[in-house]
Amino acid sequence: MLFTSNSIGRYVPIVLLYFLVHITLVVFWNRFDLPDFHGVPSNAERTRALQVANATQYELEAWLQRPQDIFDFGAMGDNIARFSTLAEIATKHQSINQKPFLSLLRQQFPWWMPSRLTYLPWKKSSVAPSETTGLVLCVGSKNLIYAIHVIRGLRNVLNSTLPIQIAYAGDSDLSFSDRAKLTQLGPDIETLDLLNMFDDSTAGIQNGTWAMKPFAVLASRFQRVILVDADAIFLQSPDKIFEADPGLRNTGFLFWKDRAIVRGLDPGRHAWVKQVMKGRLISPVLHQSLFWAEQVYHQMDSAVVCIDKGRPRVFMTMMFTAWMNSWKVRSEVTYKHVHGDKETFWLAAELSHTPYHFNPEHAGAIGYMKNGTTNEVCSNQALHLNWKGEPFWLNGGLRHFKFGGHREFGTFTHWIVGDGKNFTSQLAVTFQDYIFCARGTQPHSLSGTMYEESIQRTLSEAQIADDEFYGDSGLFRGLLG
């Protein structure tokens, strides 16, 4: 097609409009990603900050005087953005009175009871972020053995030296003797009773299972938290993830996508998210996702989440996430529409206009080649990659099937990258559960790789743990081809 000067002229407004919209999106979604504060603010900056703080506090006071609608997640997201502004001012301008901000925060979140050890971005600290990085695991008696597998793998196979906090909800959740089993697994392992950190009459942490996780992040003494499920097994050390991952460095959040599976169990899931987002400018991260296009059932696998609470907006987004998982909100709204906590992390960031990063690939699989195929890998375990596209961690533990008391370890000979819509499910008659099979990309053999060694050694550590835990030896060995 030939363009004349007249025809070109007709397209100029369209091109200009495109670039205007693009620039607007970029500016909008990056204006909150502020650099770290350095230096001493000038008097003019302090005066301006005080004016902004007073105006923002007035808006929040007016909001809190009205009846609270727990169904209006969008309005809550706007409120979190206001709280984030106050948190940033409190962090940068330490001389400004923080009491009005903290009073409003406690009104909005009555379950919040920070201790002197709780990390808060606006508290003065002389400790470098690298020295306040740690792993947080929520552990109860029901998943104790899986947590032991995780910790033995981290300490004895990957030589991770990050401190570990074990979060639990009272003695009925994790007994003293069980806590001792965990703290004796290595150095720098401590416990954290969440019931001492929050008012559980409104938080509903006890017996909350998934709901405990964002509360554990908030309660932790660490600035930079790697939140880990008790059945998430690392294949590489996570110790330097905050320095190494570009998306995490840029935003303070790192999330991983779930398996790209479409199910018809909840046709209203996508409709609810879009209703919550109605009229709001969505981020490019969500707009470009298969979840937003309603092509996958889940967006996020929350078995590992990386959070830098040193960024005030990230911290306030975690308060929002915890609110979504508090008893009244989760029972009446959140858990009626999404599966547990997994979508609440990114949804809180999205609604409060806080930048966040997803690793680009959907979860793959790590397991065994399906009989009669050369391009399909099956297992119960979901595989996740790091920023370099290498196997990093798996979700689902090391068992072939972890429910019902079965203790046989899985078979791990191959892995495959998740590439979008590449999963099928196959009923495993023996254990009456779904084995997930991934296809569509080229499978990789584990033979002779560092990942095979990592899994072999972690399986050996898990077998030792089983022998000690169950009091037997050699009954349930894992398979590696």
Salt bridges, closest charged atoms under 4 A:
ASP33 OD1 - ARG311 NH1 3.41
GLU59 OE1 - ARG82 NE 2.86
ASP78 OD1 - ARG280 NH2 2.92
GLU88 OE2 - ARG313 NE 3.28
ASP171 OD1 - ARG179 NH1 2.89
ASP178 OD1 - LYS181 NZ 3.34
GLU190 OE2 - ARG221 NE 3.01
ASP229 OD1 - LYS213 NZ 2.96
ASP231 OD2 - LYS402 NZ 2.17
GLU243 OE2 - ARG224 NH2 2.69
ASP258 OD2 - LYS342 NZ 2.48
ASP266 OD2 - ARG269 NE 3.74
GLU294 OE2 - LYS274 NZ 3.09
ASP301 OD2 - HIS384 NE2 2.81
ASP308 OD2 - ARG311 NE 3.72
GLU332 OE2 - LYS328 NZ 2.80
ASP341 OD2 - LYS213 NZ 3.06
GLU343 OE2 - HIS298 ND1 3.89
GLU376 OE2 - LYS370 NZ 3.87
GLU376 OE2 - ARG439 NH1 3.50
GLU390 OE1 - LYS388 NZ 3.93
GLU461 OE1 - ARG152 NE 2.85
ASP466 OD1 - HIS149 NE2 2.93
ASP466 OD2 - ARG399 NH1 2.58
GLU468 OE1 - ARG152 NH1 3.86
ASP472 OD2 - ARG407 NH2 2.76
